[in-house]
Amino acid sequence: MRKFLFSLFLSIIPFSIYAQKYYDFNVGDFDYRIISVTDRTVSVAYVENNEDGIYVIPENIEFEGVNFSVIRVDQLAFGTWDIKSVTIPPSIKLLQEGAFYNGWDGIETIIISDSPEILDCTALKGVNDLYLGQFGTTQCKNLYLGRDLGFIPYSEYYRHFEPFYGVGTLEKIEVGKYVTDISHLGYAGHDNLKELTIHALTPPKITDTTFEDLLYITLNVKVPAEALETYRSAKNWSKFVKLTAIEENSVKVNVDYDAELGSVYVNKTLYNGELIFEKGTDLEVTIQPARGKEVSSVLVNGVERIGDLENNTLYLDGVEENLKIEVKFSTPNCMIRLVCVDGGAVAFPIASGGNIELSIEPEAGWVIKSVYVNNVDMTAQVQNSQLPLKNITANQSVAIVFEKKGTSATQTLAEEAEISITNQTISIVAHNESIGIYDLSGSLLHQSASTGTFAVPQSGIYIIKVGSRTYKVAL
């Protein structure tokens, strides 16, 4: 009978709505539709198939250098792919009608992340005024409900408008600390439901019809230890026979970071706050810095663990105690390395994305011969002895060569050696001393026991060693 109703519902959805495929751009697993250019907001329009079937909707995404907030899931966005798990972040404000309709035969887990803000699941009456519940056709087994859900309150006759009405496959439901009302679960999973865990200290609202009578006898209900007696005396909760505390076999994991600077995922779920896990659970803490940021510290119970990161992921095996994980982000520094004297260099940091203006001042009787930045000739950009470097996002090597006024192409650097520069060759006349030619990285290009002419690969700054003396030349 259920399959017949499902087919009937599908058949009356207008093809133009069901088959519509419109989006503005793609980032990662999702296609996005721009809601407001001014507010920089987008919705999830469609999902792209991935290998593991695990989908985590991001709170923010970047496209063409613009940062957008992801605040909505559109109709039928998750309607076509095989999905094992989906995480809905706190930034999502609205699930449009039918957002998760159809195509979920393989799903195992739905995670609605913790947030004190209500998630709007209001029916929009966009599909022939027919609505079977926001998640009504999923085959979900595990549900984590971290926030209250808002929807149009219908009469008892129209219970199928409730978000989870018709999800008869649920085996485990976990409810976060912000939730105040789960009366809308509407018989979800009653054929298979085995465990209900509540983290809220105040018992969420349930009605006489939220659970079937048999579940008051069979369902394992776990609540915070400090609130156990409150639940045992609360309306309707007092009916549960198997009402126990969750603290005995659980650990608390508190994740703390600045969400504007990056994101932290625990076991592929976006979190910022307190989590509850069973003792012995293996945790993967994956850290994603925002653009232009880097991870500067990862403290686990006050112990620095940044050195244990593998591709920005910290693996914590078999957690048996409460953990506080503090992640800090910072703006990485770039190094400006100045080479302007024989045998040495000066380096100093500058914040990534910063600007600097180098002041290059020759001494009396000297002039600037060449200035190379990362082996690129920037001499022509030096104006009034000033060289601006803007939006520095990587290390810079600046090589400056001065020469005396009137110096010819042939430079007599010492009585024992003469160096001539022609195109991309260096001619050296040395008297009974060895010769070595190096690039700025220190790599040896040529070595000779006496006079010779040597080709170099490109214009730039080169180090010449004649005997015990070191010189720099620019081509």
C-alpha positions as CSV (number, residue, x, y, z in Angstrom):
1,M,0.0,0.0,0.0
2,R,2.8,2.4,0.9
3,K,4.5,1.9,-2.5
4,F,1.2,2.7,-4.2
5,L,0.9,6.0,-2.4
6,F,4.5,6.8,-3.2
7,S,4.0,6.2,-6.9
8,L,0.8,8.2,-6.9
9,F,2.5,11.2,-5.3
10,L,5.3,11.0,-7.7
11,S,3.0,10.9,-10.7
12,I,1.2,14.1,-9.9
13,I,4.3,16.2,-9.5
14,P,4.5,18.4,-12.6
15,F,7.4,17.3,-14.7
16,S,8.6,20.9,-15.2
17,I,9.2,21.1,-11.4
18,Y,10.6,17.7,-10.9
19,A,13.0,17.8,-13.9
20,Q,14.0,21.4,-13.5
21,K,17.8,21.8,-13.2
22,Y,18.9,25.4,-12.6
23,Y,21.8,26.6,-10.6
24,D,24.3,29.4,-10.7
25,F,27.6,27.7,-9.9
26,N,29.1,24.6,-8.4
27,V,31.5,24.2,-5.5
28,G,32.4,20.7,-4.3
29,D,29.5,18.3,-3.8
30,F,26.8,20.9,-4.4
31,D,25.3,23.2,-7.0
32,Y,24.3,26.5,-5.6
33,R,21.6,29.1,-6.5
34,I,22.2,32.7,-5.6
35,I,19.5,34.1,-3.3
36,S,20.9,37.6,-2.8
37,V,24.0,39.2,-4.3
38,T,23.7,42.0,-1.8
39,D,23.5,39.7,1.3
40,R,25.9,37.1,-0.2
41,T,23.5,34.3,0.4
42,V,22.9,31.1,-1.6
43,S,20.9,27.9,-1.4
44,V,21.7,24.3,-2.2
45,A,20.0,23.6,-5.5
46,Y,21.3,20.1,-6.3
47,V,23.8,17.6,-5.1
48,E,26.6,16.1,-7.2
49,N,27.1,12.3,-6.8
50,N,30.2,11.4,-4.7
51,E,31.9,8.1,-4.0
52,D,31.1,7.7,-0.3
53,G,27.6,9.1,-0.2
54,I,28.4,11.4,2.7
55,Y,27.3,14.9,2.3
56,V,28.1,17.8,4.7
57,I,26.4,21.1,3.7
58,P,28.9,23.9,4.4
59,E,28.0,27.0,6.3
60,N,30.0,29.2,3.9
61,I,31.4,28.7,0.5
62,E,33.7,30.8,-1.7
63,F,33.2,31.4,-5.4
64,E,35.3,33.7,-7.6
65,G,36.8,35.3,-4.4
66,V,33.3,36.1,-2.9
67,N,32.2,34.4,0.3
68,F,28.6,33.3,0.5
69,S,26.5,32.0,3.4
70,V,24.5,28.8,2.7
71,I,21.0,29.5,4.2
72,R,18.5,27.2,2.4
73,V,17.9,23.8,0.8
74,D,15.7,24.0,-2.3
75,Q,13.0,21.7,-3.5
76,L,14.2,18.3,-4.6
77,A,17.8,19.2,-3.9
78,F,18.5,15.8,-2.5
79,G,16.1,13.9,-4.7
80,T,18.2,12.0,-7.1
81,W,21.3,10.4,-5.5
82,D,22.1,7.5,-3.3
83,I,23.0,9.0,0.1
84,K,24.4,7.4,3.2
85,S,24.6,10.5,5.4
86,V,23.8,14.2,5.2
87,T,24.6,17.0,7.7
88,I,22.6,20.2,7.9
89,P,24.6,23.0,9.4
90,P,23.3,25.8,11.7
91,S,23.4,28.3,8.9
92,I,20.5,26.7,7.1
93,K,17.3,28.6,7.9
94,L,14.8,27.0,5.6
95,L,14.2,23.5,4.1
96,Q,11.9,24.1,1.1
97,E,9.1,21.7,0.5
98,G,10.3,18.4,-0.8
99,A,13.9,19.3,-0.3
100,F,14.7,15.7,0.7
101,Y,12.0,13.9,-1.3
102,N,12.7,10.7,-3.1
103,G,15.9,8.7,-3.9
104,W,17.0,7.9,-0.4
105,D,16.9,4.1,-0.3
106,G,20.4,3.8,1.0
107,I,20.5,6.5,3.6
108,E,21.6,5.7,7.1
109,T,22.0,9.0,8.9
110,I,20.5,12.5,9.0
111,I,22.3,15.0,11.2
112,I,20.7,18.4,12.0
113,S,23.5,20.2,13.8
114,D,23.0,21.9,17.1
115,S,21.6,25.4,17.1
116,P,19.3,27.5,19.3
117,E,17.6,28.9,16.1
118,I,14.5,27.1,14.8
119,L,14.9,25.4,11.4
120,D,12.0,26.4,9.2
121,C,10.3,23.3,7.6
122,T,7.2,25.1,6.6
123,A,5.3,23.7,3.7
124,L,5.4,26.0,0.7
125,K,2.6,24.3,-1.1
126,G,4.7,24.4,-4.3
127,V,3.9,20.8,-5.5
128,N,0.2,20.7,-6.2
129,D,-0.5,21.7,-2.5
130,L,0.5,18.1,-1.6
131,Y,3.1,17.5,1.1
132,L,4.1,14.3,2.7
133,G,6.4,15.6,5.4
134,Q,9.9,17.0,4.9
135,F,11.7,13.7,5.3
136,G,8.6,11.5,4.8
137,T,10.1,9.2,2.0
138,T,13.5,8.7,3.4
139,Q,14.8,5.3,4.6
140,C,16.8,6.8,7.5
141,K,18.0,4.7,10.4
142,N,19.7,7.2,12.6
143,L,18.6,10.7,13.3
144,Y,20.4,13.5,15.2
145,L,18.1,16.4,15.9
146,G,20.0,19.3,17.1
147,R,17.5,22.1,16.8
148,D,13.7,22.7,17.0
149,L,11.8,22.4,13.7
150,G,9.2,24.9,12.7
151,F,6.2,23.8,10.5
152,I,2.6,24.6,9.8
153,P,0.5,23.0,12.6
154,Y,-2.2,20.9,11.0
155,S,-5.0,19.0,12.6
156,E,-4.7,15.4,13.8
157,Y,-6.1,14.3,10.5
158,Y,-3.2,15.9,8.6
159,R,-0.4,14.4,10.6
160,H,1.5,13.6,7.4
161,F,2.5,17.3,7.2
162,E,4.8,16.9,10.1
163,P,8.5,16.8,9.0
164,F,9.3,13.2,10.0
165,Y,5.9,11.6,9.6
166,G,6.2,8.4,7.5
167,V,9.8,7.7,8.3
168,G,9.2,4.2,9.6
169,T,12.8,3.0,9.4
170,L,14.3,5.0,12.3
171,E,16.1,2.8,14.8
172,K,17.9,5.5,16.8
173,I,17.0,9.1,17.6
174,E,19.4,11.5,19.3
175,V,18.1,14.9,20.4
176,G,20.4,17.9,21.1
177,K,20.5,20.2,24.1
178,Y,18.7,23.1,22.4
179,V,15.6,21.1,21.4
180,T,12.4,22.0,23.3
181,D,9.7,20.1,21.3
182,I,9.8,16.6,19.6
183,S,6.0,16.1,19.5
184,H,6.2,16.5,15.7
185,L,8.2,13.2,15.3
186,G,4.7,11.8,14.6
187,Y,5.2,8.1,14.9
188,A,8.5,8.3,13.1
189,G,10.2,4.9,13.2
190,H,7.8,3.2,15.5
191,D,8.1,-0.1,13.9
192,N,11.9,-0.2,14.4
193,L,12.7,2.4,17.0
194,K,15.0,1.0,19.7
195,E,16.8,3.9,21.3
196,L,16.0,7.6,22.1
197,T,18.7,9.8,23.6
198,I,18.0,13.3,24.9
199,H,20.7,15.8,25.8
200,A,18.4,18.6,26.8
201,L,18.2,19.2,30.6
202,T,14.6,20.4,30.3
203,P,12.3,17.6,29.0
204,P,11.2,18.5,25.4
205,K,7.5,18.6,24.8
206,I,5.8,15.3,23.8
207,T,2.1,14.6,23.5
208,D,-0.1,11.6,24.3
209,T,0.2,10.6,20.6
210,T,3.9,11.2,20.0
211,F,4.7,7.6,20.8
212,E,2.7,4.4,20.5
213,D,1.8,2.8,23.9
214,L,4.1,-0.2,23.3
215,L,7.1,2.1,23.1
216,Y,6.6,3.3,26.7
217,I,7.5,-0.3,27.6
218,T,10.1,-1.3,25.0
219,L,12.0,1.9,24.1
220,N,15.4,2.6,25.8
221,V,15.3,6.3,26.7
222,K,18.6,8.0,27.9
223,V,18.7,11.4,29.4
224,P,21.4,13.5,31.2
225,A,22.1,12.1,34.7
226,E,21.5,15.5,36.4
227,A,18.0,15.7,34.8
228,L,17.0,12.0,35.3
229,E,14.5,12.8,38.1
230,T,13.1,15.7,36.2
231,Y,12.2,13.4,33.3
232,R,10.8,10.7,35.6
233,S,8.3,13.2,36.9
234,A,7.6,15.1,33.6
235,K,4.3,14.8,31.8
236,N,4.3,11.8,29.4
237,W,8.0,11.1,30.0
238,S,7.1,9.5,33.3
239,K,5.4,6.7,31.4
240,F,8.7,5.3,30.0
241,V,9.8,2.2,31.9
242,K,13.3,2.1,30.5
243,L,14.4,5.7,31.4
244,T,18.1,5.8,32.4
245,A,21.0,8.2,32.5
246,I,23.4,8.6,29.6
247,E,26.5,9.7,31.5
248,E,27.7,6.2,32.6
249,N,28.9,5.2,29.1
250,S,29.5,8.5,27.4
251,V,32.1,11.2,27.1
252,K,31.7,14.9,26.4
253,V,33.7,16.5,23.7
254,N,33.7,20.3,23.6
255,V,35.0,21.9,20.4
256,D,35.9,25.5,20.5
257,Y,37.0,27.7,17.6
258,D,36.2,30.9,15.7
259,A,33.8,29.9,12.9
260,E,34.7,33.0,10.9
261,L,38.3,31.8,10.6
262,G,37.6,28.2,9.7
263,S,35.6,25.0,10.3
264,V,36.1,21.9,12.4
265,Y,34.4,18.6,11.6
266,V,34.2,15.7,14.0
267,N,33.7,12.4,12.2
268,K,32.8,14.3,9.1
269,T,30.1,16.4,10.9
270,L,30.5,20.1,11.4
271,Y,30.5,21.0,15.1
272,N,31.2,23.9,17.3
273,G,30.2,23.3,20.9
274,E,29.6,20.3,23.1
275,L,29.2,16.7,21.7
276,I,28.3,13.5,23.4
277,F,29.9,10.2,22.3
278,E,29.9,6.7,23.6
279,K,33.1,5.8,25.4
280,G,35.6,4.1,23.1
281,T,34.5,6.0,20.0
282,D,37.3,6.8,17.5
283,L,37.3,10.5,16.5
284,E,38.6,12.2,13.4
285,V,38.9,15.9,13.9
286,T,39.3,17.6,10.5
287,I,40.2,21.3,10.4
288,Q,39.5,23.5,7.4
289,P,41.0,27.0,7.7
290,A,39.2,29.8,5.8
291,R,41.0,31.3,2.8
292,G,44.2,33.1,3.8
293,K,44.2,31.4,7.2
294,E,46.2,28.6,8.7
295,V,46.0,26.3,11.8
296,S,48.2,27.8,14.5
297,S,47.2,25.7,17.5
298,V,45.2,22.5,18.4
299,L,44.9,22.0,22.1
300,V,43.4,18.8,23.5
301,N,42.8,19.1,27.2
302,G,45.5,21.8,27.2
303,V,48.1,19.7,25.4
304,E,49.3,21.0,22.0
305,R,48.6,18.5,19.3
306,I,49.2,20.5,16.1
307,G,52.3,18.3,15.4
308,D,50.0,15.2,15.2
309,L,47.9,16.6,12.3
310,E,47.8,14.5,9.2
311,N,46.5,16.6,6.3
312,N,44.8,18.8,8.8
313,T,43.2,15.8,10.5
314,L,43.8,14.7,14.1
315,Y,43.0,11.1,14.9
316,L,41.9,10.3,18.4
317,D,41.4,6.6,19.0
318,G,39.1,5.1,21.6
319,V,38.2,8.2,23.5
320,E,37.5,7.3,27.1
321,E,37.5,10.7,28.9
322,N,35.9,14.1,28.4
323,L,37.8,16.3,26.0
324,K,38.1,20.0,25.3
325,I,39.5,20.6,21.8
326,E,40.5,24.2,21.1
327,V,41.5,25.2,17.6
328,K,43.1,28.5,16.8
329,F,43.6,30.0,13.3
330,S,46.0,32.7,12.3
331,T,47.1,34.7,9.2
332,P,50.3,33.2,8.0
333,N,53.4,35.4,7.6
334,C,55.3,35.7,4.4
335,M,59.1,36.3,4.5
336,I,60.8,39.1,2.6
337,R,64.4,38.1,2.0
338,L,66.7,40.9,0.9
339,V,70.0,40.1,-0.7
340,C,72.1,43.2,-1.1
341,V,75.5,42.6,0.5
342,D,78.1,40.0,-0.2
343,G,77.8,36.8,1.7
344,G,74.5,37.5,3.5
345,A,70.8,38.4,3.5
346,V,68.2,40.1,5.6
347,A,64.8,38.4,6.1
348,F,61.7,39.8,7.9
349,P,58.0,38.7,8.1
350,I,55.0,40.4,6.8
351,A,51.3,39.3,7.2
352,S,49.9,37.4,4.2
353,G,48.1,39.8,1.8
354,G,50.0,42.8,3.1
355,N,51.8,45.6,1.2
356,I,55.2,47.0,1.6
357,E,57.3,49.7,-0.1
358,L,61.1,49.0,-0.2
359,S,63.3,52.1,0.0
360,I,66.5,51.4,-2.0
361,E,69.1,54.0,-1.3
362,P,72.6,53.8,-3.0
363,E,75.5,55.4,-1.2
364,A,77.3,58.4,-2.7
365,G,78.9,57.6,-6.0
366,W,76.8,54.4,-6.5
367,V,73.6,53.7,-8.5
368,I,71.1,50.9,-8.6
369,K,72.1,48.5,-11.3
370,S,69.3,45.9,-11.0
371,V,66.5,44.7,-8.7
372,Y,65.2,41.2,-9.1
373,V,62.1,39.9,-7.2
374,N,61.9,36.1,-7.3
375,N,64.3,36.2,-10.3
376,V,62.1,38.6,-12.2
377,D,63.6,41.9,-13.3
378,M,61.8,44.7,-11.5
379,T,64.4,47.4,-12.0
380,A,62.1,49.5,-14.2
381,Q,59.5,49.6,-11.5
382,V,61.9,51.3,-9.1
383,Q,60.8,55.0,-9.0
384,N,62.6,57.6,-6.8
385,S,64.4,54.7,-5.1
386,Q,61.1,53.1,-4.1
387,L,59.8,49.6,-5.0
388,P,56.2,48.8,-4.0
389,L,55.3,45.1,-3.3
390,K,51.6,44.6,-3.0
391,N,49.3,41.8,-1.8
392,I,52.1,39.6,-0.7
393,T,50.8,36.0,-0.3
394,A,54.0,34.0,-0.7
395,N,57.7,34.3,0.3
396,Q,59.6,36.9,-1.7
397,S,63.3,37.0,-2.6
398,V,64.6,40.5,-3.5
399,A,68.1,40.8,-4.9
400,I,69.6,44.3,-5.2
401,V,72.8,45.0,-7.1
402,F,74.5,48.4,-6.9
403,E,77.4,49.6,-9.2
404,K,79.6,52.7,-9.2
405,K,78.6,55.4,-11.5
406,G,80.2,55.0,-15.0
407,T,81.0,51.3,-14.5
408,S,81.2,49.5,-17.9
409,A,80.0,46.0,-18.7
410,T,83.4,44.7,-17.7
411,Q,83.7,44.8,-13.9
412,T,87.1,44.5,-12.3
413,L,86.2,43.0,-8.9
414,A,89.7,42.4,-7.7
415,E,93.3,42.4,-8.9
416,E,93.1,38.6,-9.2
417,A,89.9,38.4,-11.3
418,E,88.0,40.1,-14.1
419,I,84.4,39.3,-14.9
420,S,82.7,40.2,-18.2
421,I,79.0,39.9,-18.8
422,T,77.6,39.4,-22.4
423,N,74.0,38.3,-23.0
424,Q,73.7,35.1,-21.0
425,T,77.4,34.3,-20.6
426,I,79.8,35.2,-17.9
427,S,83.5,35.4,-18.7
428,I,85.9,35.1,-15.8
429,V,89.7,35.7,-15.9
430,A,91.2,34.4,-12.7
431,H,94.8,33.9,-11.9
432,N,95.6,30.6,-10.3
433,E,92.3,30.5,-8.3
434,S,89.3,28.2,-8.6
435,I,86.0,29.5,-9.9
436,G,82.4,28.6,-8.9
437,I,79.1,30.0,-10.3
438,Y,75.9,29.5,-8.2
439,D,72.3,30.6,-8.5
440,L,70.5,32.4,-5.6
441,S,69.3,29.1,-4.2
442,G,73.0,28.0,-3.8
443,S,73.0,25.4,-6.5
444,L,76.3,25.0,-8.3
445,L,76.1,25.7,-12.0
446,H,79.7,25.8,-13.1
447,Q,83.0,25.0,-11.5
448,S,86.5,25.5,-13.0
449,A,90.1,25.5,-11.9
450,S,90.9,28.6,-14.0
451,T,89.8,31.1,-16.6
452,G,86.7,30.4,-18.7
453,T,83.4,31.5,-20.3
454,F,80.2,30.1,-18.9
455,A,76.6,30.1,-20.1
456,V,73.8,30.6,-17.6
457,P,70.2,29.5,-18.1
458,Q,68.4,32.9,-17.7
459,S,68.7,36.5,-16.6
460,G,68.9,37.0,-12.9
461,I,71.3,37.2,-10.0
462,Y,74.3,34.9,-9.7
463,I,76.9,34.2,-7.1
464,I,80.5,34.0,-8.2
465,K,83.2,32.6,-6.0
466,V,86.8,33.2,-7.0
467,G,89.1,31.6,-4.5
468,S,88.0,32.7,-1.0
469,R,86.1,35.8,-2.3
470,T,82.3,36.0,-3.2
471,Y,80.7,38.3,-5.7
472,K,77.2,38.9,-7.0
473,V,76.4,39.8,-10.6
474,A,73.2,40.5,-12.4
475,L,72.4,39.7,-16.0
